[in-house]
Amino acid sequence: PDFSWRSGHELSFAGFPGAKLKVSSVRIDRGRSLPSVRAILFLTISAWALLLALRGIGLPERRAAWLSVAWLMVPAGAVLLWPAIAIPLLPLVVVASVATAAGAILVRGGVRALAERDVVPEPAPGVLAVASLGFLAWFLAMASPLYVGGHFAYHAAIAEEIWQGKFLLYYLPDPANMLSRQPQWGGLVVPHPSLYHTVSSPLAGLPRFWFHTGTKLFVAGLLTMIPITCGLVATDVADRRAGVYAAAATLGPTGFQLLALGHLMTIFGCAAATVALGLLAICANRLSEKGIFWLVSGALTIGFLSYTGSLLFGSAALALTALISYRSDRDFSKSLVKLALVSWTVAFLLYYVHWAVPFFRDTLPVLLFGTGGERVIDLSARVAAVPSKFTYSFGSFLVPLGGLLGIALAEGRSRGRCLLEGWALVLVLFTLLDLGFNFLLKHHYFSWPVVAIGLGLLFHRIDGRGRFGRPAARIFLLALVVSAVRAALSVASGGG
């Protein structure tokens, strides 16, 4: 077609009114045609919106311009290489870019307000820039027409049912509660809070397309909380450059893998637990202040209510940290115990009280002792599978090892670093326990943020080592980003 407002031709089949046609293949002969005016306008708006976002968070003009141009090459290249997929996606690219600009400016204002009150440190603009690019990447991977999403439709359907008035069905241990009584587990009762579905349920009042689009924007926003929090924690433990490295390290393949699986409740739980533990790490020296104590306990309570895995692994992180700090800092250890007790009690009264009896009566004996007979575990096979499990979750088994090394080599013995050690030991502890009981790698996803913080600290340490330190650190980071791009393309093209 000639240069015009819309690209392509419209095909109509007059003899088949209302019929659904199955397309076996799509072949495009571009010839000498130029992109449509509509496509050029959408690409321009998205680039300008990202430039506005990057400038709004304080990034220097030249760097913001280069990042905007680099971003523009992504959808423009997709239009050239895969027009049948990319061109229908362009309106959502504009939506994502505008949402990024609005969100980045609001987050910048919120972080600055918290920094002025000495709640969190002032991060480098690069932290929010990385988070903005992550938001775009995570949303567009889901917005692709080929995105499958694993359990996405399952969780969206539960949110829709809650919006229709079935909140108590998923809040109480009802036999019809498919969220916590799943057939593939033999009907075992495992309490899974429906907090994610309840929070996202108002989106179900929109038309179906915008309901799913709004859900994807919401999920991308949840994931964006992780690089921001990791950047703030690394900034507090080391400095602003370490914060940028830590934020960038979160943009690995793990987040895209969660999107491919469609584990929206896990994403919600990881984000809530990351914010809670990150806030605790930053405010660890101020827990004697009542306002800070109740702020952190409130965040931990939300984290415990967000997902059962967050309750289990978050409690383990607090317990391990309390044990580590017991001899050197008993006040901190006691504060952690108080936080855990308060958060546990409130979370129990708000939700888990309804599930305690059926879980301990029916489920726990089966989990511990099986349904009869002896369970034969091939320990050598499970040990040999550990590296491949790490590779599945993190893109390479070297990634979690690098994260743990970065935390172990971090300088100083602050309370924040002590918490990072306890958080990281969750990955080690449950990897060992996984040899006898399959935790379905949930501890990998819970440990993903602390691994990213450790990588940020490690890259920062390498960065300061002589003339070749900075290029080496950036090469390692680039390798992680390349694996993330491959994972993003797999998710966007319908892979897992």
Beta strands, then each sheet from edge to edge (+ up, - down):
end
